[in-house]
Each structure stands twice: as structure tokens, then as C-alpha cells.
Amino acid sequence: MRIRPAEAAPIRSATLGAALVAGLAAALLLGDGMGPGLLLAVVPAIVAAYVAARAAGRTARPWTVAWSIGCVVLLAIPALRDSAWPSTLAILSAVSLAALALHGSRTWPGVLFSPFGFVDAAVNGVGWAWTGLRSRSGGVSRDRWLPIVKAAAVAVVLLVIFGTLFASADAAFADLLGDLTPEVSVGDGPVRVLLFILGAALALAGARAAAAPLRWDRIEVTPGKPRSRVEWALPLIVLNLLFAGFNAVQLAVLFGGYDKVLESTGLTYAEYARQGFWQLLWATLLTLAVIALALRWAPRAGAGDRRFVRVVLGTLCVLTLVVVASALRRMNLYVDAYGLTRLRVSVAAMELWLGLVLVLIMAAGVFGARWLPRAVVGSAAAAVLAFGLLSPDGMVAERNVTRYQQDGKIDLAYFQSLSADAAPALDRLPEPQRSCALRGINNDLAQAGDVPWYAMSLGEYRARRILHERPAKASYEECSRLGAFSGRVE
């Protein structure tokens, strides 16, 4: 098994230039935060990888194009959302898709190990670039590079002189120029240098992986020893019967009403809903592990065994989907009673995705499993993208504001931890609840001060505009009386 490819072709000047631009963009645009600057800094790195791949003779296949587009779209989430947690998920997912696009993986080992290829590419990429620079230093004459350096220096001098003159001549132009150009201070020097090094190194790593990707798909996973039908199926059939009994109880509860169940069990409404959800979430996760192990040791003597495996595991998948629906029902009951939080919306989204994975496994049992690794990764990336676009903090605020309008119940203390994405929904509250709910967001934005356009998300821009037009005026004492600063029990 040899996963390391042949040596990469010499690095091209266009790849070196794109990596340099990526480093400069990272240094100038990421020093004040993410926002649109992250996507702008990644574009030169994508160009570097594309040029390196073309130089190596690699062609863009449909899956490569799909992963690349998905990576770019996911990196737009930090430009849209102020909240850190959906943005972090989007960045991690974008890295995974970039690894798949660069390495061309299609098997489970390839899908799982492709992101680790960036470590190898980062180490080899620096040496690859250094070798290219050394070869050019002796092969490029002074008469070729000196005019380019002179022209660039003259262009910079002209921009500084005339830009300064025009800025001093017109205040509107000065404001526009100040908003568009990054502000760099001497105190930011070490951070900017570090960002330049990281940006250029990551761009070189991506280009090196595109030029000579590791062949993770060459890792062979030997199947387990097949078992007899009785030995293999007996535990699974017992598990299916257990699932069927549980689902029958759920249907009885659904049609019989929750009041009777609560009276017989002695549980409160909240205990029944919350406790049941977490147990059912773990049951779903463990079922996926059971299916993976069962496939490894499944009998495979002929077509009859394959049909037998499909029937047993297909039944387990269908019954598990009912468990997923029951878990989501429990969470919906808990949210109706106590409101929506970040934790509740995130685990509910995870349960939905696990249900989708079960559907994909069932489809793989019918149509073949060759496409399953890519489908699971693609569904995960799509789920992260949808999660970010729907704005979880905005969903939390919207649901709780609607709940307040219906029954007058509100937890102002919880709103203090939400990001600026929640501002449009919280702006619908009446005073003084509105000002108290927005107090945490207002303090965070005031502490951040002026943020340049390339570091400001759309969510933060909307929150700043709302608070500028309708400032939060309620006093600390008034908000404290309404419970805006009290603790909260999840």
C-alpha cells in the first residue's frame, strides 16, 4: 500500500504569486476579525491550488467541482453570521470539503484521513516553494525582474501621493478611502506578520496537495470474517423487537395523551420531554455503530445472504427513524414549555441529520454503497450550510419573542449571551424588555468599537443599524428588576 504519490512538478510562478497574495490578504484582512475578509483571503489560495493542479495534469472532475463550490459557499457563513458557533462549524466543514477536492477521495478511509493531508502538504509545501525560488534566483536575469520591481514601486508612490491629495481635498472621498482600505498600525505588526506567514503557508499547502495529493483511497480495509445467519441475525432481530416495542408505546402515548402518562410515571412535563430526548439521541448514535459493525461481519455467501442482510438492517433503520421522530417530538414539547436555546436547536439539528444518514444507508442497501461516503459528507456539509444560513441565534430569539407575545413568558438573562444575529427578532419586543434584551449585544458592539467592512458580518451590520436608529435606553436597575442579569438553568 503506497499512499504517497510521485514527486510534484516544479512550482510555477503563478502559484508562488497567488500564495504571496493569499498571505498579504490574510495579513491585511484578518487582523480585525473574520467577516467577508476570510473569503477574500481564501480566493488567492484557491487560485494557487488550481494552477498547481493544472501544472500536474489533473483535471477537474464533477465531484471536485462540487466540493470546491461547497467549500466557497461555506466560507460565506462568517460573512453573514455574527455568531461564532455556526461560523466555526462552517469553517471546519469547508476544510473537510477542500481536502476532498484536493485529494479526490471517495472511500471511507479517504474521507476520514484527507484533512490530515494538509499537515504533510504544509511541511512539503514550504520546501517545494523554497526549491522553486532558488531555481528562479539563478535562472532569472536582473534585466527581467528589476523593471517589474521599479514599476511596482512607482505605482505605490503614485497611489500614496495622489490618494493623499484627493483625500485631503474631499472629505467624502477620504471617508470612502478610509472605509475601503485596511488600517494597519505598528502595534499590529507581529500579528500581521504571523497572519501573513499562516496565509502563505496554507496556500502553499493547498497547492502542494493539488500538485501531488496523497492517495488515501489506496488504504484497504479488509472485511471482517462473515458469520452464519443465526449467529449474525439473532442479536439484531432481538434489537428490532425491542425497537418495535418502544415504538408501539410511543404510538400509544401519542394517541392516548401525555397527561395520563405523566400521572402514571410521576414525571413532570419537562422531565419527560428532556430526559427522553437525550436517551433517544444516544440510541440513534449507537444504532449507527451497530449497523457499521453488522455490515462488517454480515454473511455474504450469495444473493440470498445479501437479501437477508438488507431485510434485517433495513427493518432496523426504519424502526430507528421512528425513534428519531420520537426524539424530535420530545424536544418540541420541551421547547414549547421552556423556550428555545442554542443547545436545544443544535442537538435537534444533529438528530435530523442522523435521520438523513439512516435514509442514505437504506438507499445504499438498495442501490449499492459505493457513493455512500461522499453522500454522508455532502449531507453533513449541506446541514452545516443550512444551519448557518438559518441563523440559529436568530431562530432562538424569534421563537422566544413569539412565545412572549403568546403567553408573556420571557427569559431576558439568556438573551445577554446571544450574538448580534438575534437583534432583528429582539427588536420586536416592547419596551423596556426590548432594551434589556438588546443590552448584551449593545455592550459587545460598543466594546468592539468601529469594525472595518471586511471584518463585519451582515448580522453585525444589521444590529448596529438597529441600535443606531433605536438605542437601548433602559437602565441597569430596570433591567435587573426584570431579571436580565439573573442566572439560568438549562
Phi, psi and omega in degrees: 000120182233104182271341181279131182278183174291169181299145179286150176294157180305143182291140180273158179298325179296324177292317177299316180296319179294322177295321177296318178296320179298319177296316178296319180296320178296318181293322184275326190257341185255000180289338182255359182137184183276263180063206179296339182300328180297313180296319179295326180285334182279333183303313177299326177295322177296320177298318179299317179295320181296315180296318180295320179295318178295322179295330179276359179083013179277141178250152181280115177269165183304317180294323178298316178297318180297314178297321181294315179296318178300320178299313181296317181296319179296325180288352175280345181300314177299336177282341183259324189245136177278334183294137185283327189288318175291329178292319178296316176300319181295320180294315179298319178294323178296321177297318179297316179293322177298320178297319178294321179295322184283320185266346178066034184282147180220354178256170179299315175300320179296317179297319184283324187262347183306316179301331179289345177295338178294330179295311178297318181292327179294320179291311181287334182294322179296313178295323177299315179291321181295320177298320179294321178293319180294321179293329180280330182296331179264345184254352180254124184285158181296329182292342181270318185270336183295318177299326179294316178298317179297316181296319178296318180296317179296319179298318179296317180297316180296318179298317181294314183295305185287328175298319178295318180297313181294324179294322179284340181275336184218121183292324180296318178294324178296318178295317179298316180295321179292326179287327186275328184266140178295143178261117183242128179246163180296324180296335179275000186308307181300319180294318180296320179296316179298317178296323177297314181298314180296315181298314180293320181295318179293322177296319178294323178297315178297319180293320179295320177294324179291326182283324181213078184287149173288140184266075182295335181292348178281350176289122182259129177255111181287135179293154178289168179293124181295142179258166175288163182300317182293311182299322183280318191274333186303310178299322182290322178294319176300318179296320177300318179296321177297315178298318181296320177296318178297316181295327177296320177296320179298320178294322178295320178294320181299317182272337181272344179095150183279334183300318180294321179293317180295323179294323183279331183268337183080007179274154172279169179301316182292318181297318181296318184286310186289312182299317181296323182298311184296321178296319182288328175297315177295323178298321178295314180298315180295327178296320177298320177295319178298319180296317180298316179291322180296321178294328181294323185251018183291148174292139184214046180283335182187192182296325179297319177295320180296319177295320180298316179297318180297319181294312184294310182288327176297319177298318179297320179296317180297316179295325178291327176298325176294322176297319177300314179298321179295320179297317179294325177296318177300315181296323179296322177296317181293321179294320178300325183276323190232006176090168183262140176231171178300315181299316184291320180289327182287316181288329175294320177296321178296319179297320177299317180294321177299322175298320177295321178299319177299319177297319178296321178296319177297319178295324179294327177294335181267316188255359183103152188255010183299324183270356189298314180304314180294323181294319179296315178296316179297321178293322177296317179296319178296322179294318178296319178297313179297321179300316179289319181293327179285347178061085183302320177296322176294322177296317179300313180295317181298316181294320182285328175293316177299319178297322178294321179292336181272315185233005176076009180266133181206147177242091182293333181295323182292329182293339182294339181264356181282157180275179180296343178299337182277351187301314181302321179287318181293336179294344180279348181289151175284160175282149001273001181300323180301308182297322180291323179293325182273000186297316180296315178297318180299317180294320179296317180291322178294321179292326179289333180071203179288128181243130179293161186300325184284352178246005184252124178282166177296323178298318178293321179299317179295319180296317179297320180293319179298313183287335176287319181283323181225083184298156175279116189250348183296142182282165179298318181297317181294317179293324178296321179295329180276359178087022183289343185239014178277162179287165182227137176258124181290000000 
